[in-house]
Amino acid sequence: MSTDAAVSVAPEVAGELARIIDGRAVRAVFQPLIDLASGDVVGFEALARGPAGSMLESPGALFEAGRVAELDWVCRAAAFQAAARAELDPALRLFVNCEPASLGVACPDDLWPVVDVAERRLRVVMEVTERVVARDPAGLLGAVARARAVGWGVALDDVGAEPASLAVMPGPWARPSPRATCTAARGCCRPASRRPATSPRRPGSGSGGCRRGSR
């Protein structure tokens, strides 16, 4: 499959992106995921950020600059490393995002040791955007098989955003009503806290939830 569409960016943006990817300079921050029924922290979601003060610090700017497949691997590795350093509670799940462009791309050699440790020690849930269901179902199925082979979970993000994706899903999502979709969206998460993201080591007392416009 194609890994990255051509992206036209300013030379200074391309240079900054190269510095971040080649230098593995992505940062990972975390927000807690809350069970709405009990109020318990059940996991953390890893969010990617460029270097502080960089023109590509925000995830939106970072992923719009190109080289998405390799960048996605760098982001996941940064999340795994940060979770390991923070001694993430093994009872908690770590949700990491996976871009469709990276589904058929092999892990870069230098990042493989980090991914290998994550496969053995972390309870990872690979979070893929719903749009990949309709656009690259074969790639998605392959990624799901690889994730399950190492004991990881798989979650769909933004379910209900694209009717074309819902049409190929089995079960109650096949014919969603606006009310059902809205209710599901409200039930899946709490609004993200305005406070800074926390360390994933212990649950803590901050509220959290799904991300709002960030990766």
Contacts in CASP RR format, 6 or more apart in sequence:
PFRMAT RR
TARGET T0000
AUTHOR 0000-0000-0000
METHOD contacts of the structure
MODEL  1
MSTDAAVSVAPEVAGELARIIDGRAVRAVFQPLIDLASGDVVGFEALARG
PAGSMLESPGALFEAGRVAELDWVCRAAAFQAAARAELDPALRLFVNCEP
ASLGVACPDDLWPVVDVAERRLRVVMEVTERVVARDPAGLLGAVARARAV
GWGVALDDVGAEPASLAVMPGPWARPSPRATCTAARGCCRPASRRPATSP
RRPGSGSGGCRRGSR
1 103 0 8 1.000
1 104 0 8 1.000
1 136 0 8 1.000
1 138 0 8 1.000
1 139 0 8 1.000
2 101 0 8 1.000
3 68 0 8 1.000
3 69 0 8 1.000
3 101 0 8 1.000
3 102 0 8 1.000
3 104 0 8 1.000
3 105 0 8 1.000
4 66 0 8 1.000
4 67 0 8 1.000
4 68 0 8 1.000
4 69 0 8 1.000
4 101 0 8 1.000
5 101 0 8 1.000
7 64 0 8 1.000
7 65 0 8 1.000
7 66 0 8 1.000
7 67 0 8 1.000
9 17 0 8 1.000
9 64 0 8 1.000
9 65 0 8 1.000
9 66 0 8 1.000
12 55 0 8 1.000
13 55 0 8 1.000
13 56 0 8 1.000
13 65 0 8 1.000
14 65 0 8 1.000
16 54 0 8 1.000
16 55 0 8 1.000
16 56 0 8 1.000
16 65 0 8 1.000
17 56 0 8 1.000
17 62 0 8 1.000
17 65 0 8 1.000
17 66 0 8 1.000
17 67 0 8 1.000
17 71 0 8 1.000
18 67 0 8 1.000
19 25 0 8 1.000
20 26 0 8 1.000
20 50 0 8 1.000
20 51 0 8 1.000
20 54 0 8 1.000
20 56 0 8 1.000
20 62 0 8 1.000
20 71 0 8 1.000
20 74 0 8 1.000
21 67 0 8 1.000
21 70 0 8 1.000
21 71 0 8 1.000
21 74 0 8 1.000
24 74 0 8 1.000
24 77 0 8 1.000
24 78 0 8 1.000
24 110 0 8 1.000
24 111 0 8 1.000
25 50 0 8 1.000
25 51 0 8 1.000
26 48 0 8 1.000
26 49 0 8 1.000
26 50 0 8 1.000
26 62 0 8 1.000
26 71 0 8 1.000
26 74 0 8 1.000
26 75 0 8 1.000
26 78 0 8 1.000
27 48 0 8 1.000
27 49 0 8 1.000
27 50 0 8 1.000
27 51 0 8 1.000
27 52 0 8 1.000
27 78 0 8 1.000
27 82 0 8 1.000
28 46 0 8 1.000
28 47 0 8 1.000
28 48 0 8 1.000
28 49 0 8 1.000
28 75 0 8 1.000
28 78 0 8 1.000
28 79 0 8 1.000
28 81 0 8 1.000
28 82 0 8 1.000
28 83 0 8 1.000
29 46 0 8 1.000
29 47 0 8 1.000
29 49 0 8 1.000
29 196 0 8 1.000
29 197 0 8 1.000
30 44 0 8 1.000
30 45 0 8 1.000
30 46 0 8 1.000
30 47 0 8 1.000
30 82 0 8 1.000
30 83 0 8 1.000
30 197 0 8 1.000
30 198 0 8 1.000
30 199 0 8 1.000
30 200 0 8 1.000
31 44 0 8 1.000
31 45 0 8 1.000
31 47 0 8 1.000
31 192 0 8 1.000
31 193 0 8 1.000
31 197 0 8 1.000
31 198 0 8 1.000
31 208 0 8 1.000
31 209 0 8 1.000
31 211 0 8 1.000
32 41 0 8 1.000
32 43 0 8 1.000
32 44 0 8 1.000
32 198 0 8 1.000
32 203 0 8 1.000
32 204 0 8 1.000
32 206 0 8 1.000
32 207 0 8 1.000
32 208 0 8 1.000
32 209 0 8 1.000
33 41 0 8 1.000
33 42 0 8 1.000
33 43 0 8 1.000
33 44 0 8 1.000
33 45 0 8 1.000
33 93 0 8 1.000
33 95 0 8 1.000
33 189 0 8 1.000
33 208 0 8 1.000
33 209 0 8 1.000
34 40 0 8 1.000
34 41 0 8 1.000
34 42 0 8 1.000
34 189 0 8 1.000
34 190 0 8 1.000
34 207 0 8 1.000
34 208 0 8 1.000
34 209 0 8 1.000
35 41 0 8 1.000
35 42 0 8 1.000
36 187 0 8 1.000
36 190 0 8 1.000
40 203 0 8 1.000
41 92 0 8 1.000
41 203 0 8 1.000
41 204 0 8 1.000
42 92 0 8 1.000
42 93 0 8 1.000
43 92 0 8 1.000
43 93 0 8 1.000
43 94 0 8 1.000
43 95 0 8 1.000
43 200 0 8 1.000
44 83 0 8 1.000
44 88 0 8 1.000
44 92 0 8 1.000
44 93 0 8 1.000
44 94 0 8 1.000
44 95 0 8 1.000
44 200 0 8 1.000
45 94 0 8 1.000
45 95 0 8 1.000
45 96 0 8 1.000
45 127 0 8 1.000
45 209 0 8 1.000
45 210 0 8 1.000
45 211 0 8 1.000
46 75 0 8 1.000
46 76 0 8 1.000
46 78 0 8 1.000
46 79 0 8 1.000
46 82 0 8 1.000
46 83 0 8 1.000
46 94 0 8 1.000
46 95 0 8 1.000
46 96 0 8 1.000
46 97 0 8 1.000
47 59 0 8 1.000
47 197 0 8 1.000
47 211 0 8 1.000
47 214 0 8 1.000
47 215 0 8 1.000
48 59 0 8 1.000
48 62 0 8 1.000
48 75 0 8 1.000
48 78 0 8 1.000
48 79 0 8 1.000
48 97 0 8 1.000
48 215 0 8 1.000
49 57 0 8 1.000
49 58 0 8 1.000
49 59 0 8 1.000
49 62 0 8 1.000
50 56 0 8 1.000
50 57 0 8 1.000
50 58 0 8 1.000
50 59 0 8 1.000
50 62 0 8 1.000
51 57 0 8 1.000
55 61 0 8 1.000
56 62 0 8 1.000
56 65 0 8 1.000
58 214 0 8 1.000
59 213 0 8 1.000
59 214 0 8 1.000
59 215 0 8 1.000
60 213 0 8 1.000
60 214 0 8 1.000
60 215 0 8 1.000
62 71 0 8 1.000
62 215 0 8 1.000
63 71 0 8 1.000
63 99 0 8 1.000
63 215 0 8 1.000
68 99 0 8 1.000
68 101 0 8 1.000
68 102 0 8 1.000
69 99 0 8 1.000
69 101 0 8 1.000
69 102 0 8 1.000
69 104 0 8 1.000
69 105 0 8 1.000
70 102 0 8 1.000
70 105 0 8 1.000
70 108 0 8 1.000
71 99 0 8 1.000
72 97 0 8 1.000
72 98 0 8 1.000
72 99 0 8 1.000
72 101 0 8 1.000
72 102 0 8 1.000
73 102 0 8 1.000
73 105 0 8 1.000
73 107 0 8 1.000
73 108 0 8 1.000
73 111 0 8 1.000
74 108 0 8 1.000
74 111 0 8 1.000
75 96 0 8 1.000
75 97 0 8 1.000
75 215 0 8 1.000
76 96 0 8 1.000
76 97 0 8 1.000
76 98 0 8 1.000
76 115 0 8 1.000
77 111 0 8 1.000
77 114 0 8 1.000
77 115 0 8 1.000
79 94 0 8 1.000
79 96 0 8 1.000
80 94 0 8 1.000
80 96 0 8 1.000
80 114 0 8 1.000
80 115 0 8 1.000
80 117 0 8 1.000
80 118 0 8 1.000
80 122 0 8 1.000
80 124 0 8 1.000
81 114 0 8 1.000
82 200 0 8 1.000
83 94 0 8 1.000
83 118 0 8 1.000
83 122 0 8 1.000
83 200 0 8 1.000
84 117 0 8 1.000
84 118 0 8 1.000
84 121 0 8 1.000
84 122 0 8 1.000
86 199 0 8 1.000
86 200 0 8 1.000
86 201 0 8 1.000
87 201 0 8 1.000
88 94 0 8 1.000
88 122 0 8 1.000
88 200 0 8 1.000
88 201 0 8 1.000
89 200 0 8 1.000
89 201 0 8 1.000
89 202 0 8 1.000
89 203 0 8 1.000
90 121 0 8 1.000
90 122 0 8 1.000
90 123 0 8 1.000
91 123 0 8 1.000
92 123 0 8 1.000
92 200 0 8 1.000
92 203 0 8 1.000
93 123 0 8 1.000
93 124 0 8 1.000
93 125 0 8 1.000
94 122 0 8 1.000
94 123 0 8 1.000
94 124 0 8 1.000
94 125 0 8 1.000
94 200 0 8 1.000
95 124 0 8 1.000
95 125 0 8 1.000
95 127 0 8 1.000
95 155 0 8 1.000
96 124 0 8 1.000
96 125 0 8 1.000
96 126 0 8 1.000
96 127 0 8 1.000
97 127 0 8 1.000
97 128 0 8 1.000
97 129 0 8 1.000
97 157 0 8 1.000
97 215 0 8 1.000
98 126 0 8 1.000
98 127 0 8 1.000
98 128 0 8 1.000
98 143 0 8 1.000
99 129 0 8 1.000
100 128 0 8 1.000
100 129 0 8 1.000
100 131 0 8 1.000
100 132 0 8 1.000
100 135 0 8 1.000
100 136 0 8 1.000
100 140 0 8 1.000
103 128 0 8 1.000
103 132 0 8 1.000
103 136 0 8 1.000
103 139 0 8 1.000
103 140 0 8 1.000
103 142 0 8 1.000
103 143 0 8 1.000
104 139 0 8 1.000
104 143 0 8 1.000
107 115 0 8 1.000
118 124 0 8 1.000
119 150 0 8 1.000
119 151 0 8 1.000
119 152 0 8 1.000
123 152 0 8 1.000
124 147 0 8 1.000
124 152 0 8 1.000
124 153 0 8 1.000
125 152 0 8 1.000
125 153 0 8 1.000
125 154 0 8 1.000
125 155 0 8 1.000
126 143 0 8 1.000
126 147 0 8 1.000
126 152 0 8 1.000
126 153 0 8 1.000
126 154 0 8 1.000
126 155 0 8 1.000
127 154 0 8 1.000
127 155 0 8 1.000
127 156 0 8 1.000
127 157 0 8 1.000
128 140 0 8 1.000
128 143 0 8 1.000
128 154 0 8 1.000
128 155 0 8 1.000
128 156 0 8 1.000
128 157 0 8 1.000
129 156 0 8 1.000
129 157 0 8 1.000
129 158 0 8 1.000
130 156 0 8 1.000
130 157 0 8 1.000
130 158 0 8 1.000
130 159 0 8 1.000
130 160 0 8 1.000
130 161 0 8 1.000
130 162 0 8 1.000
130 165 0 8 1.000
131 158 0 8 1.000
131 161 0 8 1.000
131 162 0 8 1.000
131 165 0 8 1.000
132 139 0 8 1.000
132 140 0 8 1.000
133 140 0 8 1.000
133 156 0 8 1.000
133 165 0 8 1.000
133 168 0 8 1.000
133 169 0 8 1.000
134 162 0 8 1.000
134 164 0 8 1.000
134 165 0 8 1.000
134 167 0 8 1.000
134 168 0 8 1.000
137 168 0 8 1.000
143 154 0 8 1.000
144 154 0 8 1.000
147 153 0 8 1.000
147 154 0 8 1.000
148 154 0 8 1.000
159 166 0 8 1.000
159 173 0 8 1.000
159 181 0 8 1.000
159 184 0 8 1.000
160 166 0 8 1.000
160 173 0 8 1.000
160 176 0 8 1.000
160 181 0 8 1.000
160 184 0 8 1.000
160 185 0 8 1.000
166 173 0 8 1.000
166 174 0 8 1.000
166 176 0 8 1.000
167 174 0 8 1.000
172 180 0 8 1.000
188 210 0 8 1.000
189 208 0 8 1.000
189 209 0 8 1.000
189 210 0 8 1.000
190 207 0 8 1.000
190 208 0 8 1.000
190 209 0 8 1.000
190 210 0 8 1.000
191 208 0 8 1.000
191 209 0 8 1.000
191 212 0 8 1.000
192 208 0 8 1.000
192 209 0 8 1.000
192 210 0 8 1.000
192 211 0 8 1.000
192 212 0 8 1.000
193 206 0 8 1.000
193 207 0 8 1.000
193 208 0 8 1.000
193 209 0 8 1.000
195 206 0 8 1.000
198 204 0 8 1.000
198 206 0 8 1.000
END
